Amino acid sequence: MQQTYTLDRWENRSGHRLTWKFGYRGTVGEFGRIEVVYPARRHGDRHVTEVSGDTVPTTAFDGWAYGRKPSLYMGELSVGTAGIRLKRNRWAQTRAGRALRMQVAGREYRYVATSRRHRDRALMRSGVEIRTGRHGGGSRKKATLTVIGAADATDLALAAVLIGVNTRNLTRGGAVRTFFNRSLNWLEVFQ
C-alpha cells in the first residue's frame, strides 16, 4: 500500500524579519490537517521547527540555526513531552552510514538521504517507509510525503518535522559544504 500526500509551502513575513515564519501545510488522508512551522521559536543561535495537526503528536526539532531552519548540529527532538535521543555517525562514508537514528515509543527509526540532493529523504522503521521530497520553487514550492506500509500519526509527525530541518549533513557533499559555510561565517566574526 502506497499513498502520496502533498503539503503546500506557506510563509508569513509580517513584522520584523526575526519574527517571520515559514513552513508547509496540508491534509494527510485520515490523519487530517498537518502543519510544519520553522522557526517556530528562536533561542539565541538555535531554531525550533514544530509540527502540529489534527491527530499527529506535537513534535519539535531544536538545533543550531542554519539559515531559517535548525540543523542536525546539537539537535534535540521531542515527540509530545518525550525527549528523543538522536544518533548519527558524522564520519561515515556512505549515506546509509550517515543516517540519523532514533528510538521513539519503543520503535527504531532511521532517517536517510535517498539521493545526492538534499531534497530527497526517507524515514524508515520495520514495515514502514515514508519518503519525503521538496519540489518546485518560490510560492509553488511543495513537500511530498509518500507513505509505504501502515504508518501511524507518530511516523508522519517525525517525517514532517524533518522536512523543516537542514539535513544536508546526511550526505558527504552536504557535510563538506556545511563545514565550509560554517567556517566562513565563523571567520567573519574576526573582520
LINCORZI-V188414 format. One record per pair of residues at least 12 apart in sequence whose ideal C-beta (glycine too) atoms are under 10 Angstrom apart, sorted by sequence separation. I is the first residue (numbers start at 1). GAP is how many residues later the second one is. If there is no record, write none. Layout:
I&GAP / I&GAP
//
This chain:
10&12 / 11&12 / 23&12 / 24&12 / 25&12 / 37&12 / 38&12 / 40&12 / 48&12 / 49&12 / 50&12 / 62&12 / 63&12 / 74&12 / 87&12 / 88&12 / 89&12 / 99&12 / 100&12 / 110&12 / 111&12 / 112&12 / 120&12 / 121&12 / 132&12 / 133&12 / 147&12 / 166&12 / 9&13 / 10&13 / 23&13 / 24&13 / 36&13 / 37&13 / 38&13 / 48&13 / 49&13 / 62&13 / 63&13 / 75&13 / 87&13 / 88&13 / 99&13 / 100&13 / 110&13 / 111&13 / 119&13 / 120&13 / 121&13 / 131&13 / 132&13 / 133&13 / 146&13 / 168&13 / 9&14 / 10&14 / 22&14 / 23&14 / 24&14 / 36&14 / 37&14 / 47&14 / 48&14 / 49&14 / 61&14 / 62&14 / 63&14 / 72&14 / 86&14 / 87&14 / 88&14 / 96&14 / 98&14 / 99&14 / 109&14 / 110&14 / 119&14 / 120&14 / 131&14 / 132&14 / 145&14 / 8&15 / 9&15 / 10&15 / 22&15 / 23&15 / 35&15 / 36&15 / 37&15 / 47&15 / 48&15 / 61&15 / 62&15 / 86&15 / 87&15 / 97&15 / 98&15 / 109&15 / 110&15 / 114&15 / 119&15 / 120&15 / 130&15 / 131&15 / 145&15 / 7&16 / 8&16 / 9&16 / 10&16 / 21&16 / 22&16 / 23&16 / 35&16 / 36&16 / 46&16 / 47&16 / 60&16 / 61&16 / 62&16 / 72&16 / 85&16 / 86&16 / 87&16 / 96&16 / 108&16 / 109&16 / 117&16 / 118&16 / 119&16 / 130&16 / 131&16 / 143&16 / 7&17 / 8&17 / 9&17 / 21&17 / 22&17 / 23&17 / 34&17 / 35&17 / 36&17 / 46&17 / 47&17 / 48&17 / 60&17 / 61&17 / 73&17 / 85&17 / 86&17 / 95&17 / 96&17 / 108&17 / 109&17 / 112&17 / 114&17 / 117&17 / 129&17 / 130&17 / 131&17 / 143&17 / 6&18 / 7&18 / 8&18 / 21&18 / 34&18 / 35&18 / 45&18 / 46&18 / 47&18 / 59&18 / 60&18 / 72&18 / 84&18 / 85&18 / 94&18 / 95&18 / 107&18 / 108&18 / 114&18 / 115&18 / 129&18 / 130&18 / 145&18 / 7&19 / 20&19 / 21&19 / 33&19 / 34&19 / 35&19 / 41&19 / 43&19 / 45&19 / 46&19 / 47&19 / 49&19 / 59&19 / 60&19 / 84&19 / 85&19 / 94&19 / 95&19 / 107&19 / 109&19 / 110&19 / 111&19 / 114&19 / 128&19 / 129&19 / 130&19 / 144&19 / 6&20 / 7&20 / 19&20 / 33&20 / 34&20 / 40&20 / 44&20 / 45&20 / 47&20 / 49&20 / 58&20 / 59&20 / 60&20 / 84&20 / 95&20 / 107&20 / 128&20 / 129&20 / 143&20 / 5&21 / 6&21 / 7&21 / 18&21 / 32&21 / 33&21 / 34&21 / 35&21 / 40&21 / 41&21 / 44&21 / 47&21 / 48&21 / 49&21 / 57&21 / 58&21 / 59&21 / 84&21 / 95&21 / 100&21 / 102&21 / 104&21 / 107&21 / 109&21 / 111&21 / 127&21 / 128&21 / 130&21 / 143&21 / 5&22 / 6&22 / 31&22 / 32&22 / 33&22 / 34&22 / 40&22 / 43&22 / 47&22 / 48&22 / 57&22 / 58&22 / 82&22 / 88&22 / 99&22 / 103&22 / 123&22 / 127&22 / 128&22 / 129&22 / 5&23 / 19&23 / 31&23 / 32&23 / 33&23 / 36&23 / 37&23 / 38&23 / 39&23 / 42&23 / 47&23 / 56&23 / 57&23 / 58&23 / 61&23 / 63&23 / 77&23 / 79&23 / 82&23 / 87&23 / 88&23 / 99&23 / 100&23 / 102&23 / 126&23 / 127&23 / 128&23 / 5&24 / 18&24 / 30&24 / 31&24 / 32&24 / 46&24 / 47&24 / 57&24 / 80&24 / 99&24 / 119&24 / 120&24 / 122&24 / 123&24 / 124&24 / 125&24 / 127&24 / 128&24 / 3&25 / 4&25 / 10&25 / 12&25 / 28&25 / 30&25 / 31&25 / 46&25 / 57&25 / 59&25 / 61&25 / 75&25 / 77&25 / 79&25 / 80&25 / 84&25 / 86&25 / 99&25 / 119&25 / 124&25 / 130&25 / 3&26 / 5&26 / 10&26 / 23&26 / 27&26 / 28&26 / 39&26 / 42&26 / 72&26 / 79&26 / 95&26 / 122&26 / 125&26 / 129&26 / 130&26 / 3&27 / 7&27 / 9&27 / 10&27 / 22&27 / 23&27 / 24&27 / 25&27 / 26&27 / 27&27 / 28&27 / 46&27 / 77&27 / 128&27 / 132&27 / 7&28 / 23&28 / 25&28 / 28&28 / 39&28 / 42&28 / 46&28 / 48&28 / 49&28 / 50&28 / 51&28 / 72&28 / 123&28 / 130&28 / 131&28 / 132&28 / 5&29 / 7&29 / 38&29 / 39&29 / 45&29 / 46&29 / 125&29 / 130&29 / 134&29 / 38&30 / 39&30 / 40&30 / 46&30 / 48&30 / 125&30 / 129&30 / 130&30 / 132&30 / 133&30 / 38&31 / 39&31 / 124&31 / 128&31 / 132&31 / 38&32 / 123&32 / 130&32 / 123&33 / 125&33 / 123&35 / 124&35 / 132&35 / 123&36 / 122&37 / 123&37 / 121&38 / 123&38 / 72&39 / 123&39 / 121&41 / 121&42 / 119&44 / 121&44 / 23&45 / 59&45 / 107&45 / 109&45 / 22&46 / 109&46 / 121&46 / 21&47 / 22&47 / 57&47 / 105&47 / 107&47 / 111&47 / 20&48 / 57&48 / 107&48 / 111&48 / 118&48 / 119&48 / 105&49 / 109&49 / 118&49 / 121&49 / 104&50 / 105&50 / 109&50 / 118&50 / 104&51 / 107&51 / 111&51 / 117&51 / 118&51 / 118&52 / 104&53 / 118&53 / 104&54 / 111&54 / 113&54 / 117&54 / 112&55 / 113&55 / 116&55 / 118&55 / 102&56 / 111&56 / 113&56 / 114&56 / 115&56 / 116&56 / 117&56 / 118&56 / 11&57 / 113&57 / 116&57 / 117&57 / 112&58 / 113&58 / 116&58 / 111&59 / 112&59 / 113&59 / 118&59 / 113&60 / 118&60 / 113&61 / 100&62 / 100&65 / 100&67 / 98&69 / 100&69 / 100&70 / 98&71 / 99&71 / 98&72 / 98&73 / 80&74 / 84&74 / 96&74 / 98&74 / 79&75 / 95&75 / 97&75 / 95&76 / 98&76 / 80&77 / 94&77 / 95&77 / 98&77 / 79&78 / 92&78 / 94&78 / 79&79 / 90&79 / 93&79 / 90&80 / 92&80 / 77&81 / 88&81 / 79&82 / 88&82 / 78&83 / 92&83 / 77&84 / 91&84 / 77&85 / 90&85 / 77&88 / 72&90 / 75&90 / 70&91 / 75&91 / 75&92 / 72&93 / 73&93 / 59&94 / 69&94 / 70&94 / 71&94 / 72&94 / 75&94 / 57&95 / 59&95 / 69&95 / 70&95 / 71&95 / 72&95 / 56&96 / 57&96 / 68&96 / 69&96 / 70&96 / 71&96 / 72&96 / 73&96 / 55&97 / 56&97 / 57&97 / 59&97 / 60&97 / 61&97 / 69&97 / 71&97 / 72&97 / 55&98 / 56&98 / 59&98 / 68&98 / 69&98 / 71&98 / 72&98 / 54&99 / 56&99 / 57&99 / 58&99 / 59&99 / 66&99 / 67&99 / 53&100 / 56&100 / 57&100 / 59&100 / 61&100 / 66&100 / 55&101 / 56&101 / 57&101 / 59&101 / 60&101 / 61&101 / 65&101 / 66&101 / 55&102 / 56&102 / 59&102 / 63&102 / 64&102 / 66&102 / 53&103 / 56&103 / 58&103 / 59&103 / 61&103 / 62&103 / 63&103 / 66&103 / 72&103 / 53&104 / 56&104 / 60&104 / 61&104 / 51&105 / 52&105 / 56&105 / 73&105 / 51&106 / 72&106 / 36&107 / 51&107 / 53&107 / 71&107 / 51&108 / 52&108 / 51&109 / 52&109 / 73&109 / 24&110 / 50&110 / 51&110 / 34&111 / 49&111 / 50&111 / 51&111 / 71&111 / 49&112 / 51&112 / 66&112 / 48&113 / 49&113 / 51&113 / 49&114 / 50&114 / 67&114 / 49&115 / 66&115 / 26&116 / 29&116 / 31&116 / 48&116 / 49&116 / 66&116 / 24&117 / 26&117 / 28&117 / 47&117 / 49&117 / 24&118 / 25&118 / 26&118 / 29&118 / 47&118 / 64&118 / 22&119 / 24&119 / 26&119 / 28&119 / 34&119 / 47&119 / 66&119 / 23&120 / 24&120 / 31&120 / 24&121 / 31&121 / 32&121 / 36&121 / 29&122 / 31&122 / 34&122 / 28&123 / 30&123 / 34&123 / 38&123 / 31&124 / 36&124 / 37&124 / 40&124 / 5&125 / 7&125 / 9&125 / 28&125 / 31&125 / 34&125 / 35&125 / 36&125 / 38&125 / 39&125 / 31&126 / 34&126 / 36&126 / 38&126 / 2&127 / 4&127 / 7&127 / 9&127 / 29&127 / 36&127 / 37&127 / 38&127 / 8&128 / 9&128 / 11&128 / 28&128 / 36&128 / 38&128 / 2&129 / 4&129 / 6&129 / 9&129 / 10&129 / 31&129 / 36&129 / 9&130 / 11&130 / 8&131 / 9&131 / 10&131 / 28&131 / 8&132 / 9&132 / 28&132 / 8&133 / 9&133 / 7&134 / 8&134 / 9&134 / 26&134 / 7&135 / 8&135 / 25&135 / 6&136 / 7&136 / 24&136 / 6&137 / 7&137 / 23&137 / 5&138 / 6&138 / 7&138 / 5&139 / 6&139 / 24&139 / 4&140 / 5&140 / 23&140 / 24&140 / 4&141 / 5&141 / 23&141 / 3&142 / 4&142 / 5&142 / 22&142 / 3&143 / 4&143 / 2&144 / 3&144 / 4&144 / 2&145 / 3&145 / 1&146 / 2&146 / 1&147 / 2&147 / 1&148 / 3&148 / 1&149 / 1&150 / 5&151 / 7&153 / 5&155 / 7&156
//
